[in-house]
């Protein structure tokens, strides 16, 4: 089901900070984090509910995912 239409916050990944640890992919309850060949490939905003689990699980020294207000993706 497409569930991303009702979120108020959205994750934005900083490509220069991401170490591709895959923690966000593992922990995302909606499988909205996309991975390919062992690396994070993107975020499926159609299915992302904006819960923030991905940003919370990103390692503290990395913090490559920020939750921002608004529904539009960058």
Secondary structure, DSSP 8 states (H G I E B T S, - for coil): ---GGG-SEEEEE-TTT-----HHHHH-TT--EEEETTEEEEE-TTT-----HHHHHS-TTT--EEEEESS---
